[in-house]
Amino acid sequence: MTRIILAVAALLAPSLAAAQAMPQLSLDQRMLLRCSAAFALVAEGQANGNEEAQRFPDMNERGREFFVRASAQVMDEAGLDREQIAAALSAEAQDIWDKGTLGEVMPVCLAMLPAE
């Protein structure tokens, strides 16, 4: 049992360290990350034929472009490294998934996408 606890702690240590070292993000930065995570969840769902994801516009190109630009912007503004931005995006995606709020988040996020 002790070995399992130590193994889990070792696996979580890098993400915990990244979370602890994470600078405070502004509301705008958090929104960019949340929408990036939502677009990634929808794109993955669309690629896998998920019915809920199919009801949204195709996220393959526009969603990916938003994800890349928003991630780079937040990294620059907040001084995050790749590990920190990955941890922040992962946390946002996990929160959306755990709370089942993708349908509530997407309309707001879609309004942030530039017109085609």
Order of alpha helices (4+ residues) and beta strands (2+ residues): alpha-alpha-alpha-alpha-alpha-alpha
